Amino acid sequence: MCEELIYSNHERGFALFSQRSPWVQRYYLQVAPGEDIGEWSDARIWHELQARLQGEDPPQLVEGVITQKGVTPMRSFVTEPMQHGRLFLAGDAAHIVPPTGAKGMNLALADVVRAGGGYRALLSRSFDGDARRIFRARPQPRLEG
């Protein structure tokens, strides 16, 4: 059993494998926006997963009845600067990321920590007057573990 997520970038689109439990696996396939889920039989889904998840060490797909199908719109968006007037934005209000990366909560907490430093500076009067410098969008360090 694979205990981690496997992402695959294939010429026909992204695929994701996630072992949720010994009995449940979750898969994602990138399809065109507005794709009709009725056009995707279980056999077509399994065929596409097998094709997209090939590699040096492909996951062991346990084919069976697919219990849930859906087309989920995925998008990414980052507001810059992460504020509107005197309102500072955090979490999904500031940046939207697809749920497959499991980053939403981590980014939101990092936003609050960064904003807290800005608020401390403001309240201690060491603030230099440029509110936008408190809370700029910037790449977050990758957390391992």
N, C-alpha and C positions, 0 to 999 in steps of 0.2 A: 504494500500500500504506500503510495506517495503521500508524504506528510506536508507538502508545501504546494504553493501555487506554481503552475507552469504556464508561462506566456509564450506565444508563438506568433512571429510576424511572418506571414505567408503571402505570396503574391496575390492570392484571392482574398486576403484580409486577416485580421487579428483572430486568434483563438486563445481561450483560457481554459485550463483544467484546474479544478479545485477538489481535493478529497475532503469532503465534509465529515464523513464517518466511515467505518468499514463497509457500510451498506449504501451510502449516498455519495454520489459525485455530482458536482455542478460544473457545467460547461457554458462558455459564452462563445458565440461566433459573430464576427462583424458582418453585417449585411447592409444593403442599401437602405437609407432612411425611407420609411413608409412601406417597407417590405411586407407583403401579405403572409402572415404566419401559416395560413392555410396551404400555401405552396410548399411548405417544408414538412414532408413526411418524416417519420422516425428514421427510415432507411436513408433518406437524403441527408439528414443531420449526422447520422453515424458515419456515412461515407465522407462527408466534408470534414468532420472532426479527425478521422483517420488520416486524411490527406494533409490537413494543416498542422497536426501535432507530431508529424514525423521529425526525426532528428537523431542525434547521437544516442540519446537515452530516452526514447518516447515513453510516455506514461502508459500503463496497462489500462486500456479502456474496457470497462465491464459493460458490454452492450446489453440492453434490455428495453423494457417499456419506458418511454420518456413520460414522466408524470406531470411535468409543467413546461409549457412553451410560452414564449412571449417575445415581442420586439420592444426593447427598451432603448429609447433615445439616449445616446451618450454624448456629452459635450464637456468641454473644458473652457473655463473663462476666468480671467483674473482682472480685477479692477485696479487701476493705477491712477492716482494714489488711492490707497484703501481708506478713503474718507470722502465725505460729502459735507462741505461747510464745517460745522462744529461736530458733526457726527462721524465717529470713527467706525469703520466696518471690520468685522471679524468673521471667521468661519465661512459658511456658504454665502453670506451677504457679500463677501469680498472675493471669493474664488470658488468656482464650482469645479469639482473633479469627478470623474467616473467612479462609481462605487467599487469597481473591481480592484482598484489599487489600495483600498482601505486606508486612505490618507486623510479623509475629511476631519475626523476628530483630532488627529495629530496636528494638522494645519491650524485648526481652530484654537487649540491650546497654545501653539507657538505664537499665534496672533495676539492672544491675551497676554502672554508673558512679555512680548515686545511692547505692546501698548502700555503695560504696567510700568515699564522703565520710562516711557515717555511721560506718563502721568506723574511719576515720582519727580522727574526733572521739572515738570511744570509747577508742581506744588512746592518744590524746594526753591523756586525762583531762579534756578540755574537754566531755565528754558530760554532759548535765544529768540523766540518770537516766530519761528518758521514752523508752524504746526505740521506741515506736510512732511517734515523730516522725522517726525515721531514714528510714523507708521507707513513706510514705503514698502510696496511689494518687492520681494527679492527671493531668489531661490533658497529653499530650505535645505539644510544639510541632510544627507541621507542617513537614516538611523539604522544601524545593524542590530540584529538581536532577535 
